[in-house]
């Protein structure tokens, strides 16, 4: 997908410039390499969306917020001063990037850092374009919230599903192909997403002083983390609340137990004595992407984003199409 070309190209260049045995360099050589990789890292800006991804931003109509501090969702940051708690729904998404340690088999730490950072930037930018709030970085992965005040639950769920689908597509196609070409396998993402309703989510200050964050205490925040463990490689697992919020998308959800052919995997969490059983579902994100109105599929099955500003040609004569139509339409008769 062309919106991810800058990230793929940055990773490709890092691989070309990377070496395994850094100690072969002199001190001056290592310094020169550090400067080179600093320049490569800067190819992906930290304060704006690149032109390639602007087509996606234009489709969502969201201006990415690059000034959000981690651990302090802007709609609930006031709780840090007041010390109060608040009940409010939220969609929680855990993105875990697996297998990046395999990069150390071929590349030195500077190269690995550049590759990992670029993948993480791609994930962050994708979430921001869909209105996500990056709550925390966890190793190579992310913990992201979608939703808040004055945002409907359905909108928050749709934003989470779309952002996770786009990033999974990138990991499963463009990046996977590049890594394979360079002899690197088994780097993939796993994503878990769940929705907690108002009465099941408590926002509060966790920690002390500067060692703190505004976070949620909710079964469904915890379940999102557990669901990513249950996902297949480059897969997404969602919970019952997500499925019930977007009933029109039910064709894209199948129980995890069906994939594993194991009925014990149907529920991610149970309280049998209360009759509470919470189902987990695989999200068929690849089929879902192709159904989005602003996504197009070419003859090779590759996806791209429709331009928000299509080029319009005025005063064109239909007869200009005759040479093309004669060759391609067997029953052409102007």
C-alpha positions as CSV (number, residue, x, y, z in Angstrom):
1,X,0.0,0.0,0.0
2,X,1.6,3.2,-1.2
3,X,0.7,5.1,2.0
4,X,3.4,3.1,3.8
5,X,6.1,3.5,1.1
6,X,8.2,6.0,3.2
7,X,8.4,3.6,6.1
8,X,9.3,0.6,3.9
9,X,11.9,2.7,2.1
10,X,13.5,3.8,5.4
11,X,13.7,0.2,6.6
12,X,15.1,-0.9,3.3
13,X,17.9,1.7,3.5
14,X,18.7,0.8,7.1
15,X,19.1,-2.8,6.0
16,X,21.4,-1.9,3.2
17,X,23.6,0.2,5.4
18,X,23.4,-2.1,8.4
19,X,26.2,-4.5,9.4
20,X,26.4,-7.4,12.0
21,X,29.8,-6.8,13.5
22,X,30.0,-3.3,14.7
23,X,33.3,-3.8,16.5
24,X,35.0,-4.0,13.0
25,X,34.6,-0.2,12.9
26,X,37.0,2.3,14.5
27,X,35.6,4.8,17.0
28,X,35.4,7.4,14.1
29,X,33.7,4.8,11.9
30,X,31.0,4.1,14.5
31,X,30.4,7.8,15.0
32,X,30.1,8.3,11.2
33,X,27.6,5.4,11.1
34,X,25.6,6.9,14.0
35,X,25.3,10.2,12.1
36,X,24.2,8.2,9.0
37,X,21.5,6.4,10.9
38,X,20.4,9.5,12.6
39,X,19.7,11.0,9.2
40,X,17.9,7.8,8.1
41,X,15.7,8.0,11.2
42,X,14.8,11.6,10.4
43,X,13.2,10.5,7.1
44,X,10.0,9.8,9.1
45,X,9.0,13.1,10.8
46,X,7.7,13.1,14.4
47,X,5.4,16.1,14.0
48,X,3.4,15.5,10.8
49,X,1.9,13.0,8.5
50,X,3.9,12.3,5.3
51,X,2.2,13.2,2.0
52,X,1.6,9.5,1.2
53,X,-0.5,9.0,4.3
54,X,-2.4,12.3,3.8
55,X,-4.7,10.6,1.4
56,X,-5.8,8.4,4.3
57,X,-6.0,11.4,6.7
58,X,-8.2,13.2,4.2
59,X,-10.6,10.3,4.0
60,X,-11.0,10.1,7.8
61,X,-11.3,13.8,8.1
62,X,-9.2,13.7,11.3
63,X,-6.2,16.0,11.9
64,X,-3.6,13.9,13.7
65,X,-2.7,15.2,17.1
66,X,1.1,15.0,17.5
67,X,1.1,16.9,20.8
68,X,-0.7,14.3,23.0
69,X,1.4,13.3,26.0
70,X,1.5,9.6,26.8
71,X,-0.4,8.6,29.9
72,X,-2.7,11.5,29.9
73,X,-5.7,11.2,27.6
74,X,-6.8,14.8,27.0
75,X,-10.4,14.1,27.9
76,X,-9.5,12.8,31.3
77,X,-6.2,14.7,32.1
78,X,-8.0,16.8,34.7
79,X,-8.1,13.8,37.0
80,X,-4.4,14.1,37.6
81,X,-4.9,17.4,39.6
82,X,-8.2,16.5,41.2
83,X,-7.5,12.9,42.2
84,X,-11.1,12.0,41.3
85,X,-12.3,9.1,39.4
86,X,-14.7,9.0,36.4
87,X,-16.7,6.4,34.6
88,X,-16.6,6.6,30.8
89,X,-16.5,4.1,28.0
90,X,-13.3,3.5,26.0
91,X,-12.0,1.2,23.3
92,X,-8.7,-0.3,24.2
93,X,-6.3,-1.7,21.7
94,X,-3.0,-3.5,22.3
95,X,-0.6,-3.8,19.3
96,X,2.2,-6.3,20.0
97,X,5.1,-6.6,17.5
98,X,6.6,-10.1,17.8
99,X,9.9,-11.5,16.6
100,X,12.0,-8.3,16.3
101,X,14.8,-10.0,18.2
102,X,15.3,-12.0,15.1
103,X,16.8,-8.9,13.6
104,X,19.8,-9.2,15.9
105,X,20.8,-12.4,14.0
106,X,21.8,-10.2,11.0
107,X,22.1,-6.6,12.2
108,X,23.8,-4.5,14.8
109,X,21.8,-2.7,17.5
110,X,21.8,0.6,15.6
111,X,20.2,-1.0,12.6
112,X,17.7,-2.9,14.7
113,X,16.7,0.3,16.5
114,X,16.1,2.1,13.3
115,X,14.0,-0.8,11.9
116,X,12.0,-1.2,15.1
117,X,11.5,2.6,15.5
118,X,10.2,2.9,11.9
119,X,7.7,0.1,12.4
120,X,6.5,1.7,15.6
121,X,6.2,5.1,13.9
122,X,4.1,3.5,11.2
123,X,1.8,2.1,13.9
124,X,1.6,5.4,15.8
125,X,0.8,7.4,12.6
126,X,-1.9,4.9,11.6
127,X,-3.5,5.2,15.0
128,X,-3.3,9.1,15.0
129,X,-4.9,9.3,11.5
130,X,-7.9,7.5,12.9
131,X,-8.2,9.6,16.0
132,X,-6.4,7.2,18.4
133,X,-4.7,8.3,21.6
134,X,-1.4,6.5,22.1
135,X,-1.5,5.9,25.9
136,X,1.7,3.9,26.3
137,X,4.7,2.4,24.3
138,X,5.4,-1.2,25.4
139,X,8.7,-2.3,23.9
140,X,8.1,-2.4,20.1
141,X,4.3,-2.3,20.7
142,X,1.6,0.2,21.6
143,X,-1.4,0.5,23.9
144,X,-3.9,2.8,22.3
145,X,-7.3,4.2,23.3
146,X,-10.1,5.1,20.8
147,X,-13.0,7.3,21.9
148,X,-13.7,9.8,24.6
149,X,-16.1,12.5,25.3
150,X,-18.3,13.8,22.4
151,X,-17.3,10.7,20.3
152,X,-19.9,7.9,19.8
153,X,-19.0,4.3,20.8
154,X,-19.7,3.2,17.2
155,X,-17.3,5.8,15.8
156,X,-14.6,4.8,18.3
157,X,-15.1,1.1,17.4
158,X,-14.9,1.8,13.7
159,X,-11.8,3.9,14.1
160,X,-10.1,1.1,16.1
161,X,-11.1,-1.5,13.5
162,X,-9.9,0.5,10.6
163,X,-6.6,1.5,12.0
164,X,-5.8,-2.0,13.1
165,X,-6.8,-3.4,9.7
166,X,-4.5,-1.0,7.8
167,X,-1.5,-1.6,10.1
168,X,-2.0,-5.4,9.9
169,X,-2.2,-5.1,6.1
170,X,1.2,-3.3,6.1
171,X,2.8,-5.9,8.3
172,X,1.4,-8.8,6.3
173,X,2.3,-7.5,2.8
174,X,4.8,-4.7,2.2
175,X,6.9,-5.2,5.3
176,X,6.7,-9.0,5.2
177,X,7.9,-9.1,1.6
178,X,10.8,-6.7,2.4
179,X,11.9,-8.7,5.4
180,X,11.7,-12.0,3.5
181,X,13.8,-10.6,0.7
182,X,16.5,-9.8,3.3
183,X,16.4,-13.2,4.9
184,X,14.3,-12.1,8.0
185,X,11.3,-14.1,8.9
186,X,8.8,-14.4,11.7
187,X,8.3,-10.7,12.5
188,X,4.6,-10.0,12.8
189,X,2.0,-8.2,14.8
190,X,-0.8,-9.4,17.1
191,X,-3.6,-7.1,18.0
192,X,-6.4,-7.3,20.7
193,X,-9.3,-4.8,20.8
194,X,-12.2,-4.5,23.3
195,X,-14.8,-2.0,24.4
196,X,-15.7,-1.2,28.0
197,X,-19.0,0.6,28.6
198,X,-19.3,3.5,31.1
199,X,-20.3,1.4,34.0
200,X,-17.4,-1.0,33.5
201,X,-14.6,1.5,33.1
202,X,-13.0,3.7,35.8
203,X,-10.6,6.4,34.9
204,X,-8.1,7.4,37.6
205,X,-4.6,8.5,38.4
206,X,-2.2,5.6,38.8
207,X,1.2,6.0,40.4
208,X,2.7,8.9,42.3
209,X,3.9,12.3,41.3
210,X,5.7,12.3,38.0
211,X,5.8,8.5,38.1
212,X,2.1,8.4,37.2
213,X,-0.5,8.2,34.4
214,X,-4.2,8.7,33.9
215,X,-5.4,5.2,33.0
216,X,-8.4,2.9,33.1
217,X,-9.3,0.1,35.4
218,X,-11.5,-2.2,33.5
219,X,-12.0,-5.9,32.7
220,X,-12.2,-4.9,29.0
221,X,-8.9,-3.1,29.0
222,X,-7.3,-6.2,30.5
223,X,-9.1,-8.5,28.0
224,X,-7.8,-6.5,25.1
225,X,-4.2,-7.4,26.2
226,X,-5.2,-11.0,26.6
227,X,-6.8,-11.1,23.2
228,X,-3.7,-10.1,21.4
229,X,-2.0,-13.2,22.8
230,X,-4.8,-15.3,21.2
231,X,-4.4,-13.7,17.8
232,X,-2.7,-15.5,15.0
233,X,0.3,-13.9,13.3
234,X,-0.8,-10.5,11.8
235,X,-4.2,-11.3,13.2
236,X,-6.7,-9.3,15.3
237,X,-9.0,-10.6,18.0
238,X,-11.9,-8.6,19.3
239,X,-14.4,-9.1,22.2
240,X,-18.2,-9.4,22.4
241,X,-18.8,-5.8,23.1
242,X,-17.0,-4.7,19.9
243,X,-19.1,-7.2,17.9
244,X,-22.3,-6.1,19.5
245,X,-21.6,-2.4,18.8
246,X,-21.2,-2.9,15.1
247,X,-23.8,-5.6,14.2
248,X,-23.6,-4.7,10.6
249,X,-20.0,-6.0,10.5
250,X,-20.8,-9.4,12.0
251,X,-19.8,-11.2,8.8
252,X,-16.2,-10.2,9.5
253,X,-16.1,-11.9,12.9
254,X,-15.7,-15.6,13.6
255,X,-15.1,-17.2,17.0
256,X,-11.5,-18.0,17.9
257,X,-12.7,-21.5,18.8
258,X,-13.6,-22.1,15.1
259,X,-10.1,-21.3,14.0
260,X,-8.5,-23.5,16.6
261,X,-11.1,-26.2,16.3
262,X,-11.3,-26.1,20.1
263,X,-14.5,-25.1,21.9
264,X,-12.6,-24.3,25.0
265,X,-11.2,-21.3,23.2
266,X,-14.6,-19.7,22.6
267,X,-14.5,-17.6,25.8
268,X,-11.7,-15.3,26.8
269,X,-13.1,-14.8,30.3
270,X,-15.8,-16.6,32.3
271,X,-17.5,-16.3,35.7
272,X,-19.5,-19.5,35.6
273,X,-21.2,-19.0,39.0
274,X,-22.7,-15.7,37.6
275,X,-23.4,-17.1,34.2
276,X,-20.9,-14.6,32.6
277,X,-19.1,-15.9,29.5
278,X,-17.3,-13.4,27.2
279,X,-16.6,-14.5,23.7
280,X,-13.6,-13.7,21.6
281,X,-13.6,-13.4,17.8
282,X,-11.1,-13.3,15.0
283,X,-11.5,-10.2,12.9
284,X,-11.3,-10.8,9.2
285,X,-9.6,-7.5,8.6
286,X,-8.4,-8.4,5.0
287,X,-12.0,-8.8,3.8
288,X,-13.1,-5.8,5.8
289,X,-10.6,-3.5,4.2
290,X,-11.8,-4.4,0.7
291,X,-15.3,-3.3,1.7
292,X,-14.3,0.2,2.8
293,X,-15.7,2.8,0.4
294,X,-12.3,4.6,0.0
295,X,-10.2,1.5,-0.6
296,X,-9.6,0.2,-4.1
297,X,-8.1,-3.1,-5.2
298,X,-5.9,-3.3,-8.4
299,X,-5.7,-6.3,-10.8
300,X,-2.9,-7.8,-8.7
301,X,-4.9,-7.7,-5.5
302,X,-3.0,-4.7,-4.0
303,X,-4.9,-2.2,-2.1
304,X,-4.6,1.6,-2.3
305,X,-6.5,4.7,-1.1
306,X,-8.8,6.7,-3.4
307,X,-7.5,10.2,-3.9
308,X,-9.7,12.7,-2.1
309,X,-9.1,15.1,-4.9
310,X,-9.7,13.1,-8.1
311,X,-8.4,14.8,-11.3
312,X,-11.2,16.0,-13.5
313,X,-10.7,16.5,-17.2
314,X,-13.0,19.0,-18.8
315,X,-14.0,19.3,-22.5
316,X,-12.9,15.8,-23.3
317,X,-14.4,14.2,-26.5
318,X,-15.7,10.7,-26.0
319,X,-14.3,9.9,-29.5
320,X,-10.9,10.1,-27.9
321,X,-11.6,6.7,-26.4
322,X,-12.2,5.0,-29.8
323,X,-8.6,3.6,-30.2
324,X,-8.7,2.0,-26.7
325,X,-12.3,0.7,-27.0
326,X,-11.7,-0.9,-30.4
327,X,-8.9,-3.0,-28.9
328,X,-10.6,-3.9,-25.6
329,X,-14.4,-4.1,-26.3
330,X,-15.3,-7.0,-28.6
331,X,-18.8,-5.5,-29.4
332,X,-17.7,-2.0,-29.7
333,X,-19.7,0.0,-32.3
334,X,-19.5,3.8,-31.9
